[in-house]
Amino acid sequence: MRVVDSDGKQLGVISISQALAAAQQRGMDLVEVAPNATPPVCRIVDFGKYKYEQEKRDREARKHQHATKLKEIKIRLNIDPHDYETKVNHMRGFLGDGMKVKVTMMLRGRENAHPEFGNKMMLKIIEDLTDCGRPEVMPKLMGRSITMMISPGRGGKKSAGGQGDNDESEE
C-alpha cells in the first residue's frame, strides 16, 4: 500500500505491518483514504483531528447546499381568466426562484365526466410556462384531481410576467 506521512510527503509503497509500525512510532493512526486506488492509499494522521476536520468540511458543504423546495398551486376547471393569469404569474415567480411547482386541478361533480377539459387546461399551463420551466411529470388523472410537476428550466430568472418589461417599447 502507498503511505503518505502526516506532513504530506510520501513514504512510498510499503507493507501493512511497516506502515502500522511507522504510525505507532509517530504516535498516530493509519487511515485508509483511497481504498479503490491501486495500490490503496493510507495516511498517517491523528484520527480524532482527521475526523473533526472531515465533519467541519461536511458542515461547510451543507451550508452551501440549496434544498429544493416544492410549491403547490391548486386550480379549478372553471377558473376566471384573470385568476388564471395570477396563478401562472405566481408559478413563474416560484420557478424563477428555483423551486418546483406541483399543479393540482380539482374536478367536482359533472366536471369528472370530462377530464379531457382538465388535461387541455394543464397543457395550456405548460405552454404558458415554457419560458421559465419544463414539465417534470406530465398531467395525470388521479381520482378526482389532475396533477403535474413543473421544474425550473431554460435559464429564465424571475420574470415579472409582462409587468414592467419595456424591451419592445425602447426604439
One Martini backbone bead per residue (centre of mass of N, CA, C, O) as a GRO file, in nm:
protein
  171
    1MET     BB    1   0.100   0.034   0.016
    2ARG     BB    2   0.039   0.368   0.013
    3VAL     BB    3   0.224   0.620   0.199
    4VAL     BB    4   0.133   0.906   0.398
    5ASP     BB    5   0.228   1.157   0.568
    6SER     BB    6   0.137   1.418   0.779
    7ASP     BB    7   0.297   1.629   0.583
    8GLY     BB    8   0.263   1.484   0.268
    9LYS     BB    9   0.478   1.279   0.241
   10GLN     BB   10   0.613   1.009   0.083
   11LEU     BB   11   0.694   0.661   0.171
   12GLY     BB   12   0.554   0.471  -0.017
   13VAL     BB   13   0.562   0.126  -0.092
   14ILE     BB   14   0.425  -0.067   0.171
   15SER     BB   15   0.357  -0.253   0.421
   16ILE     BB   16   0.138  -0.283   0.675
   17SER     BB   17   0.338  -0.329   0.910
   18GLN     BB   18   0.519  -0.083   0.845
   19ALA     BB   19   0.294   0.132   0.864
   20LEU     BB   20   0.210   0.076   1.158
   21ALA     BB   21   0.489   0.131   1.280
   22ALA     BB   22   0.512   0.427   1.183
   23ALA     BB   23   0.260   0.526   1.334
   24GLN     BB   24   0.344   0.442   1.625
   25GLN     BB   25   0.607   0.606   1.633
   26ARG     BB   26   0.429   0.888   1.605
   27GLY     BB   27   0.139   0.855   1.754
   28MET     BB   28  -0.054   0.742   1.530
   29ASP     BB   29  -0.267   0.682   1.257
   30LEU     BB   30  -0.402   0.452   1.015
   31VAL     BB   31  -0.551   0.578   0.711
   32GLU     BB   32  -0.785   0.508   0.471
   33VAL     BB   33  -0.843   0.713   0.171
   34ALA     BB   34  -0.793   0.500  -0.097
   35PRO     BB   35  -0.921   0.190  -0.168
   36ASN     BB   36  -0.946   0.196  -0.505
   37ALA     BB   37  -0.667   0.215  -0.540
   38THR     BB   38  -0.349   0.150  -0.716
   39PRO     BB   39  -0.257   0.136  -0.457
   40PRO     BB   40  -0.358   0.181  -0.162
   41VAL     BB   41  -0.429   0.467   0.044
   42CYS     BB   42  -0.242   0.592   0.320
   43ARG     BB   43  -0.256   0.774   0.639
   44ILE     BB   44  -0.076   0.961   0.874
   45VAL     BB   45  -0.286   1.030   1.157
   46ASP     BB   46  -0.499   1.205   1.359
   47PHE     BB   47  -0.809   1.086   1.387
   48GLY     BB   48  -0.962   1.302   1.547
   49LYS     BB   49  -0.876   1.538   1.366
   50TYR     BB   50  -0.976   1.421   1.098
   51LYS     BB   51  -1.275   1.395   1.179
   52TYR     BB   52  -1.324   1.693   1.246
   53GLU     BB   53  -1.249   1.808   0.963
   54GLN     BB   54  -1.462   1.648   0.807
   55GLU     BB   55  -1.711   1.767   0.952
   56LYS     BB   56  -1.649   2.060   0.877
   57ARG     BB   57  -1.672   2.020   0.570
   58ASP     BB   58  -1.964   1.914   0.571
   59ARG     BB   59  -2.096   2.163   0.699
   60GLU     BB   60  -2.005   2.361   0.478
   61ALA     BB   61  -2.151   2.213   0.243
   62ARG     BB   62  -2.442   2.243   0.361
   63LYS     BB   63  -2.461   2.553   0.350
   64HIS     BB   64  -2.442   2.554   0.015
   65GLN     BB   65  -2.699   2.419   0.002
   66HIS     BB   66  -3.004   2.376  -0.193
   67ALA     BB   67  -3.312   2.322  -0.120
   68THR     BB   68  -3.573   2.177  -0.264
   69LYS     BB   69  -3.865   2.327  -0.341
   70LEU     BB   70  -4.227   2.298  -0.292
   71LYS     BB   71  -4.502   2.408  -0.478
   72GLU     BB   72  -4.858   2.460  -0.453
   73ILE     BB   73  -5.115   2.465  -0.704
   74LYS     BB   74  -5.461   2.545  -0.708
   75ILE     BB   75  -5.719   2.449  -0.936
   76ARG     BB   76  -5.984   2.510  -1.160
   77LEU     BB   77  -6.171   2.472  -1.437
   78ASN     BB   78  -6.356   2.739  -1.358
   79ILE     BB   79  -6.153   2.980  -1.433
   80ASP     BB   80  -6.063   3.287  -1.435
   81PRO     BB   81  -5.855   3.459  -1.636
   82HIS     BB   82  -5.724   3.634  -1.411
   83ASP     BB   83  -5.664   3.403  -1.213
   84TYR     BB   84  -5.488   3.246  -1.405
   85GLU     BB   85  -5.266   3.463  -1.438
   86THR     BB   86  -5.191   3.476  -1.142
   87LYS     BB   87  -5.101   3.182  -1.111
   88VAL     BB   88  -4.883   3.188  -1.335
   89ASN     BB   89  -4.713   3.413  -1.200
   90HIS     BB   90  -4.649   3.252  -0.948
   91MET     BB   91  -4.505   3.022  -1.092
   92ARG     BB   92  -4.285   3.195  -1.220
   93GLY     BB   93  -4.161   3.286  -0.953
   94PHE     BB   94  -4.090   3.007  -0.840
   95LEU     BB   95  -3.913   2.916  -1.081
   96GLY     BB   96  -3.713   3.160  -1.060
   97ASP     BB   97  -3.629   3.052  -0.756
   98GLY     BB   98  -3.598   2.720  -0.798
   99MET     BB   99  -3.875   2.589  -0.785
  100LYS     BB  100  -4.114   2.362  -0.754
  101VAL     BB  101  -4.430   2.274  -0.923
  102LYS     BB  102  -4.753   2.184  -0.810
  103VAL     BB  103  -5.034   2.095  -1.005
  104THR     BB  104  -5.381   2.118  -0.900
  105MET     BB  105  -5.686   1.972  -1.023
  106MET     BB  106  -6.014   2.006  -0.935
  107LEU     BB  107  -6.288   1.782  -0.955
  108ARG     BB  108  -6.649   1.840  -0.985
  109GLY     BB  109  -6.889   1.650  -1.055
  110ARG     BB  110  -6.934   1.699  -1.391
  111GLU     BB  111  -6.624   1.726  -1.444
  112ASN     BB  112  -6.560   1.412  -1.432
  113ALA     BB  113  -6.675   1.351  -1.729
  114HIS     BB  114  -6.433   1.580  -1.835
  115PRO     BB  115  -6.095   1.550  -1.826
  116GLU     BB  116  -6.001   1.679  -2.100
  117PHE     BB  117  -6.027   1.975  -2.004
  118GLY     BB  118  -5.805   1.957  -1.793
  119ASN     BB  119  -5.573   1.873  -1.982
  120LYS     BB  120  -5.590   2.125  -2.157
  121MET     BB  121  -5.515   2.326  -1.930
  122MET     BB  122  -5.243   2.202  -1.853
  123LEU     BB  123  -5.112   2.246  -2.134
  124LYS     BB  124  -5.142   2.555  -2.119
  125ILE     BB  125  -4.952   2.592  -1.881
  126ILE     BB  126  -4.702   2.476  -2.012
  127GLU     BB  127  -4.700   2.680  -2.246
  128ASP     BB  128  -4.682   2.941  -2.054
  129LEU     BB  129  -4.398   2.807  -1.907
  130THR     BB  130  -4.156   2.767  -2.119
  131ASP     BB  131  -3.962   3.013  -2.027
  132CYS     BB  132  -3.923   2.879  -1.699
  133GLY     BB  133  -4.027   2.575  -1.767
  134ARG     BB  134  -4.066   2.214  -1.710
  135PRO     BB  135  -4.192   1.912  -1.735
  136GLU     BB  136  -4.168   1.635  -1.517
  137VAL     BB  137  -4.480   1.573  -1.480
  138MET     BB  138  -4.733   1.479  -1.633
  139PRO     BB  139  -5.053   1.478  -1.660
  140LYS     BB  140  -5.268   1.320  -1.406
  141LEU     BB  141  -5.522   1.104  -1.326
  142MET     BB  142  -5.641   1.118  -0.974
  143GLY     BB  143  -5.934   1.062  -0.946
  144ARG     BB  144  -6.040   1.406  -0.878
  145SER     BB  145  -5.745   1.468  -1.000
  146ILE     BB  146  -5.495   1.678  -1.152
  147THR     BB  147  -5.142   1.621  -1.193
  148MET     BB  148  -4.830   1.820  -1.183
  149MET     BB  149  -4.483   1.884  -1.272
  150ILE     BB  150  -4.264   2.172  -1.235
  151SER     BB  151  -3.948   2.270  -1.347
  152PRO     BB  152  -3.684   2.440  -1.367
  153GLY     BB  153  -3.590   2.615  -1.677
  154ARG     BB  154  -3.427   2.780  -1.921
  155GLY     BB  155  -3.275   3.019  -1.732
  156GLY     BB  156  -3.514   3.178  -1.619
  157LYS     BB  157  -3.554   3.432  -1.449
  158LYS     BB  158  -3.732   3.639  -1.285
  159SER     BB  159  -4.044   3.724  -1.401
  160ALA     BB  160  -4.317   3.960  -1.414
  161GLY     BB  161  -4.529   3.885  -1.640
  162GLY     BB  162  -4.522   4.175  -1.818
  163GLN     BB  163  -4.429   4.357  -1.588
  164GLY     BB  164  -4.198   4.601  -1.690
  165ASP     BB  165  -4.154   4.516  -1.991
  166ASN     BB  166  -3.956   4.746  -2.211
  167ASP     BB  167  -3.813   4.628  -2.473
  168GLU     BB  168  -4.015   4.713  -2.713
  169SER     BB  169  -4.032   5.038  -2.651
  170GLU     BB  170  -3.733   5.050  -2.731
  171GLU     BB  171  -3.613   5.271  -3.019
   0.00000   0.00000   0.00000
